[in-house]
Amino acid sequence: MPDSKSTTIASFGDLGLDSDIRIHLDTKMDIREPTRIQRKGIPALLQDSYQPGSGPKIPRDVFLQAETGSGKTLTYLLPIIHRLIVASTRPESTNSGNHTKGSGGPSRALGTFAIIMAPTRELAKQIFSTLEALLNMKLTRGQRFHWIVPGIVNGGENKSSEKNRLRKGATVLVSTPGRLLDHLQNTQSFKVEHLKWLVLDEADRLLELGFEETLKKTLAILDERKGGRRNDKNAGAWDLSTVGCDYFLRSPALPRSRITVLCSATLPTQVRRLAGATLSNPKTTPGGSDSDSNNDNDDDDSDDEPRYTAPSQLKQSYIEVPAKQRLVALTAPDGDATVPLIDDRKPPPCNKVIIFVSSCDSVDFHHALLSRAPSVRKTTEAQASTTNQGEHEEDGDEEEADDDADDNENTTPVEPVALVKKNSARYNLAESSLLLPGVHIYRLHGNLPQAIRTDTFFRFSQSKAPAVLVCTDVAARGLDLPNVQRIIQFDPPTEVADYVHRIGRTARIGRQGEALLFLLPSEMEYLKILKQQGLSPIATTLDQQLRILAQRRRRGREIEVAATDLQMACERWVAGPAQAAYLSSVRAYATHPSKEKHIFHVKQLHLGHMAKAFALQGRPTAVGSQGSKAHAQGKAPPQLSQSKKAHARQRDQQGGEGHETGRPVNKPAQKKMTNPFKRGVINTDEFSSGDITALKGPKSKKRRA
Ligand SMILES: Nc1ncnc2c1ncn2[C@@H]1O[C@H](COP(=O)(O)OP(=O)(O)OP(=O)(O)O)[C@@H](O)[C@H]1O
């Protein structure tokens, strides 16, 4: 929401924008009031201020610095389009015939007047869409400006079709840095001699991605071509595209020479350095926060340590979670009892979550886990319907343990929501989650093919269903994904600036949003670093998380039980059929009758090699310790009764040691995590953080086979 405090500038009309633009913004884009950065930046870009000095008037460059989601894209696009429209309006005096009759004024053949450079392909596409949406406007006063043609050149796209488009002319061109330089160096027909604006969007990211050299080369070429190519064969020849366009090319509405505009939500030292290297006496327009009334000074040239601002309506919190509890905490809600990971009570479309992790592999893992790990609740429901017993939940621990063991088999296969093109069907764009029913899970990282990245971005943006996007920092900068309600930083970022950009995917344009940072106990000092930079997330606790998890997943059940159910469901899924099959097979081996023992004896099995036979890298420890102990002693595991054998199979699938055998437990910690029959007790250690009373042990009696 734009700043309501402003009394002097309330509309885009007050900023001096063309009325067609204003009408279009209002009626087609639902944009009425300018944001703070727009109130400051648009006038600065509509009317040049000049470098001091008595020489030729040189317009000052502009540095737009404002928090994430504050509307920087329109801040630079609107003045560019406005000025091109105004300049193309033929002055009365020229109608008398200063130029050839019938020459229709400016055309796309004049070449490129504005270049917008974006660090990532997704961001370039997003800016291009906004540009297209703006240029799609209907005119009321009869001017024609269909000659203002938007263009995009983007890494990963077909270069020769880009060359064709550049040859025809792209008046406002969006690009990624490498591809732009490539065309400047290799595409002869790419005309930039009339270039009036160079916008470097997400300047800090451009630097981080190592584009500094590319930028320097680009600037050098642009400077060299200011007045046309030096070694151009056609230099000096009459350029037909300019016929009848004098009035336009000399219009005072256009900057006298190229203006460079640098945009950044953060102001790290490198950006200042880049500004120093690329901008000429820049006018800085800090946008601050829409709700920050103390930040009205222009030309904020302070050299203090960089400090970051996040939108003030963005609720930032952190949670200290030991590694072993992270998975459970991820799918649980935070301290605000009304908002779980995905708030299924909120009506769509305000129910999207982005989870940032540190690597592509981790994205793939968590995407798969959230999509396909079984829902514990489903199991309980299935059990209730099959047994038709209407058991009290408190009594159901062991039954559920048994059923949970079957859960992998019983769960319905995941339906891919959308498959991408025939040749890449293996990339499911989104999967309907079993763990979070009704939620679609997406993933985005740099190792995915570009077409998949683009489609994922589009579909997640458009999703009307609750959706989770698991991603790396490829999605951290500049992307405008509507209706993101919550950001989860499951791995802390490597740069504080990334923290700001990540959380900036929510709470955009004055909307509400939440950001939750996960920290290990050993990482808590990171909060000091954040604080030094002006960022102070508030604490939420795992207890709060788990309490709500329990309410949500298992009404009336103990928190730890719910948490462990969830953890185990994930573990079973991860260990998957290989471990289950291995464990069951080894146990089954031990059930051969004694008369066959001389043939089938566990002692004769090499458990490590058996594990290999199930494609496991090592022996699953739980059974391994048991099996190997028996193995070492030359004993078979104790014989079980038939009814117990069936149960043992189920138990084995969960990797637990059999408490029924009465064997001493060698590894209590491990047993706690793996023995499903004692989880009511073990949960106290694994998922209680202190103020939750210890749970009762299991009550139940009979188990179903
Ligand atoms: N005045 C406005 N009123 C309402 N919505 C607006 C306004 N200006 C821009 N928007 C919308 O706000 C969203 C965010 O804008 P934009 O992407 O330009 O922000 P940004 O400052 O560039 O963010 P970031 O730093 O994260 O890249 C866009 O969907 C845009 O259409």
The ligand as a Gaussian input file, in Angstrom:
#p B3LYP/6-31G(d) Opt

LIG

0 1
 N        2.110000       2.370000      -6.431000
 C        1.835000       1.090000      -6.408000
 N        0.669000       0.664000      -5.895000
 C        0.365000      -0.675000      -5.875000
 N        1.195000      -1.644000      -6.360000
 C        2.375000      -1.251000      -6.876000
 C        2.753000       0.111000      -6.936000
 N        3.979000       0.194000      -7.513000
 C        4.352000      -1.070000      -7.794000
 N        3.397000      -1.935000      -7.424000
 C        3.446000      -3.415000      -7.515000
 O        4.257000      -3.828000      -6.420000
 C        4.985000      -5.010000      -6.741000
 C        6.465000      -4.841000      -6.346000
 O        7.092000      -3.913000      -7.164000
 P        8.615000      -4.075000      -7.615000
 O        8.879000      -5.463000      -8.049000
 O        8.921000      -2.996000      -8.552000
 O        9.363000      -3.819000      -6.245000
 P       10.926000      -3.631000      -6.014000
 O       11.104000      -2.426000      -5.173000
 O       11.657000      -3.670000      -7.307000
 O       11.256000      -4.892000      -5.147000
 P       12.658000      -5.709000      -5.036000
 O       13.653000      -4.813000      -4.385000
 O       12.290000      -6.868000      -4.204000
 O       13.037000      -6.059000      -6.419000
 C        4.740000      -5.224000      -8.216000
 O        3.767000      -6.248000      -8.339000
 C        4.185000      -3.918000      -8.719000
 O        3.287000      -4.091000      -9.798000

